Amino acid sequence: MAFAVYIAECTPFSTPSPLFHRAKLHSKLGRSHKVSMTPREVEKIRIHFQPHEAREQVAHSMPPEKVEIFKSLEDWAEENILIHLKPVENSWQPQDFLPDPSSEGFIDQIIDLRERSHELPDDYLVCLVGNMITEEALPTYQTQVNSYDGVRDETGASLTSWATWTRMWTAEENRHGDLLHKYLYLSGRVDMRQIEKTIQYLMGVGMYPGTENNPYLGFIYTSFQERATFISHGNTAKFAKGHGDLKLAQICGTIAADEKRHETAYTKIVEKLFEIDGDTAMLAFEDLMRKKVIMPAHLMYDGQDVNLFDHFSSVAQRLGVYTAGDYADILEFLVERWNVKKIGGLSGKGRKAQDYVCKLAPRIRKLEGRAQETAKQGGTCAFSWIFNKQVLL
């Protein structure tokens, strides 16, 4: 799925606060009471370990009796969700798009790739790298889905429909980061060590999107994110084509098609939840949107820039790779996809939740105007991913 969505200025979410990893700091300093450090030295060590933390976290918010709903949907999921997976033998693989190392023309193929990528501007590379880093943090996303009560893979190799979906979805998604990583490596346009550090930091800190181990919240979240990554990768495909790199355009377009197929599966799950338990689903939809959709890479860090995600989001907004308008479009799409406006039989709270989510998109569009005004103010940032070159925000 690769939840690659970015918009710090216009998508409302909380900026992570500094985190003091005391245990690691003590380990670094040693146990001796004789060690003394200046506040500045302590701050450097703190940032060295991890400058971000997830916001206040809630666990297992779904009432236990709701677990039975997901158990009862096992057969339905097998017939309606697993069909959106592709057999491995029919699936594309990263090597289909990359120079063939067994070919005598391998070096020439790399030269061609590097010549094509030479035309890609730095700000586009920032967006492409950000997409790739988000994709490469896939283990975090599988962990997140496996935290949902009632659908988790209890053994690591469970044969339930929910567990099978999660593993095979992960296997399909794994190709995305692999392909973009190798392409960028061969291009020679980016600082791979800084990128790899960012990936390690991101996987190490994890993510907390506010889904509370609750599959109602979780499947609404993944529906939103799959739609968002479909849009983001689709836009990077268009930009690559515009800059003359047709192979990269094909790569990004192929990944976008995967995201669209996965979006179909997750939105079908939520559609079913609205059908059989509309009130709970509606309240979950409202809850997630009130908390704002936290982006999967929002704790991104490269060892240098503590505001890396915000800066990356600003570039994506300015280029049109992913914008506040897209955020609002996704919300409107989901409201229509799930026929939210026409769902009846709701409680008083459910009707209020329905009214809230149906009226939210216009409010978000106002934020897009603010983001565009902010972008006009200019400002630049040095990105370590591209050798600390300055990029307009």
N, C-alpha and C positions, 0 to 999 in steps of 0.2 A: 504494500500500500504506500508506504513511504510518505506518508503524511507530509509532503513538502509544501508548506504554505507559509507565506510570510507577509506580515504587514503590521509593523510596530506602531506607526503613527496613526493608522486609521482603524485597524482592528483592535477593539478595546480589550486588552489583557494586562495583567499586572506585571511590571518589570521585576525580575527576580532580585531579591535583596542579598547583600553580602552574607556569606556563611563562614563562621569561624570553626574550622575543624580542629577542635582542641586536642583530641587524641593524637592526631598526626603532628600537630605542632609540638606537643610534648615529646613525641618520638624524635622529631627533628632536633629539638633543643637538647635532648637528653634529660636525665632525671636530676642532675646536680643542681642544688640550690644556688650554686655560684654563677650560673649562666645569667647574664644580664644583656638585654637587647634594647635598643631604642624603639620607640613606637613605629618608626618608619621601617625598621628591619622586621618587626613583627608583622606589619601590614604586608610586606613583600612575601613573607612566608605564607601568610594566610591566602593571598591571591594565588600563589604558586600551586596550592592544592586544589582549590575550587572556589571561585568567587560567587557562585550562585547557589540558591536553594529553591526547592519547590515551595509553593505557598502552603498555607495551612491544609493539612490532609485529613480526609475522612475515609473510613474503611467500612465496607459491608453494610451499606445503607439500605439494601433491598430486604424487605421482610422475608424471613425464611420460607414462608408458605409460597412465595412467588417462584421458588426454585422448581416447584412441580410443574409450572407452566412450561419451562424450558425442557424439562424431561419429557413432557407430553408432546413436544414439537420435534423430537428426534427423527421420527419417520418423515415428517414434513420437510425437515432440513435436508434429509438424504435425497428426497425427490426434487426439491426446489432450489437448494443452495449448492449442493455439490456439482450440479450440472454446469455451474459457471466456472469450474476448473477445467484445465486442459490436460490431457495425458502428456506425460513427459516426452514421449516419442513424437508428439505432434507440436511440441513447443519450440519456440525460437531459443537460441542460446547466445550468450555474448560473442562467442567466436564467429558467429554468422556475420557480424558487422565489423570485425577487426582484421588487421593484417594476419595472414596465415604463417605462423613461425616455421611450418614444415615446407613452405614454398620457397623455391629458388628466388622468387621475386619479393621475399619478405622485406628486405631493406628498402627496395623501391616503393613498396606499399607504405612503409612508415614515412618515407620522404614525402610521398603524396599527401598523407594525412597531415603532416606538419605544415606543408605548404597551404593546405586548405584552412587549417586552424589559425594560420598567421593573420588571416583577415578578420578574425573575431575580435571585437573591441574589449577593452578591459572590463567595463561594467557588465557586459554580457557574460564574461567569464566568471565574474563574482556570482551572478545568479546561477550559472551552470554548476559551479562548485558547491554553492549552498544547497542546490537540489541533490547533488551527489552525496554530500555529507549527511543530509537528512535521510536519504535512502540507506546509507551505510550503517545507520544506527538501528537497523532492523531488529537485532536481538532485543532491544528495549521494547519494541512494539509487540513482538510475540509475547514477551513477558507480561505486557500490559493486558493483552487480550486474554491470556491464560489466568489473569487474576479475577476474571468475571465469575461471580457465583452462578452455579448452575450450568455453565458451558465450558469450564476449564478442562484441560487435559490432565486428568488426575494421576496418570501413570507415566506420561511422557510418550506413550505409544498406544493410548486408548483408541478403541475402534468406534467410539461414539461419533455421530455425524458432526457434532460441534468440534470435537478434538481433531477429527480428520480434516475439516475445513481449515482450522487454524494452522495446522502443520503444512498443508499443501498450499494454502494462501501464502505463508511465509516462504515456502520454497520457490514459488513463482516470483514473489517480490525480491528475493535474494539476487536475481539476475540483474535487476535494475542498477543497484549500486556497483556490482561487479563490472558491468559494461561501461558505465560512465567513468568509474575509477580508472579502468585500463585506457580508455580513450584519452582522458586528461593526462595520464602519465605519458602516453606516447606523444602527445602534442608538444610537450616541452614548454608549454606556456605558463605553467603554474608551479608553485612551490609545494611539491608533494609531501615533504616532511611536515610543513606547517598544517597542511590538510589532514594528514594522518594524526597529528597531535589533536586537532580539533575533533576528529572522530572519536579518539580515545577519551577525551574529556567528556564528550557528549554521552557516550555510552556509559561512562563511569558515574555520571550524575543522575542519569535516568530521566524520567518525565512523570509529571502528575497532571493529567488533563482534567481532573475533577470528576472522574467517572466512578469513584467510590466502590470499586469491585462490583458495580451494578450493571448488568447487561443492558438494561433499558437505556441508561446513560451511555454506556459503551458503544452500543450499536448505532445510536444516533451520532455519536462522535465520529465513528469510523465512516459512516455514510457521508458526513460533512467533509472529512479529510480526503476520502477517495475522490470525491467530486473536485476538491481543491487541487489535488495533485494532477488530476486529468487536465484541468485548466492550465496549471503552471507548466507542466511538461509540453502541453500543446503549444503554449506561447513560446517556449524556448525552441521548439521545432520551427515555428514560423520565423523567428529571428535568425536561426541558423541558415535557413533557406535564403533569407534576405541578404545574408552576408556571404553567400556562395558555397556554403558547406552542406551539400546535399546529403552526404552520408550521415553527418551529425543530425540533420533534420529528420532523416529516416529513423535514427536511433531514438531521438526524443519522441517522435510520433508513435513509434512502436511501444515505448514505455507508457505513453499516454493512453493507448488503446487498452493495455492491461489494467490501468487504473479505472478506466471506464467500465470494464467488465466486472471488476471487483466492486465498484460502486453499485452496480446493478444488484449484486448479491446482498450487500449490506442494506440497501434501501428496501429490498424485498423482506428482509427480516423485520425491519421496523414497521413496514406496512402490515405485516402479520400481527405484530404486537398491538398496533392501533385497532386491528380487527377484533382481537379477542380480549384485550384489556386496555381499552381506549383511554380511560381516565389516568391510569398509571403512566401510560406512554405520553400522554399530553403533559402531565406534570413533570416528567423527565425532560421533555423537549424544552419546556419553559425554564427549568432549573439550569440546564446546560447553557442556554442562551443568555440567561441572566448572569451566569458566571463568566460568560464570554468563552469562545472556543479557543482554548490555549493551544498554541502551535507546538508540534512535537519537538522542534529544535529550539524552543525558546530559552533553554539553558546553555546554548552554544557558547563556546569559549575556545580561544586558540593559544592561550598562554600569554597574550598581550592585551587584547581589547576586551574589556569587561562589558562593553556595550555592542559586542559583535553582532548579535542577532538584530538589534535595533538598526544598526548601520546597514546590514544586509537587507533587511526589510525595506529600508528607505530606497535602496537602489532598485529592488524589485518593483516597488511602487512607481518610481520614476520611469522605469523602462516599460512598465505595463506587463511585466511577467506575472505578477499577482498583486491585486489592488483591493482597496476597500470596496470598490464597486463589485469586484468578483465575490467578496464576502457576502454582500447583500444579495447578489444574484443567486448564490448557492442557497441562502436561506429561503428566498422566494421559490427556487426550484423545488426544495424539499417540502415546503408548505403545499405546493401544488401536487407534487409527486405522491404525497400521503393524503391528499384531499383533506387537509387539516381543517379548512374552513367549514366543511360540511359534516364533520364528525358530530354525532349526537349522543344522547344518553350520558352526558357528563355531569359530574357533581358541580357544586358552586365553584369550588376551587379549580376544577377542570375547565369550566367555561372561562374563568378569568385567565387561566394559562393560555387557552386558545386565543383569546382576544389579544393577549400580549404578543405571542409569537407571530400572529397574523399582521400586526401593526409595526413590527420591529424594523423591517427592511428599510422603510423610508427614513427612519431615524439614523440608521447606519449610513445611508447615502449622504447625509449631512456631514458625517465624519470624512467622507471621501473628499468633499470640498475643502475641508480644513487641511487634509493631507496634501492636496494639490497646491494649496497656498504655501504650506510649509516647504514643499519641494521647490517652489519658485524662489525661496529665500537662499537657495544655494548651499554652500558648505561642501567640504570634501572630507574624505577619510582614507587613510592608508590601510590597505588590506594585506595582511601577511600572506594570504593565499596566492597573491600575484606579486610577490617579492616587494611588498610594501609600497606599491604604486598608489598614487592618489586617485580616487574615483569620486566623481560628483555624486552627492547624496540626493 
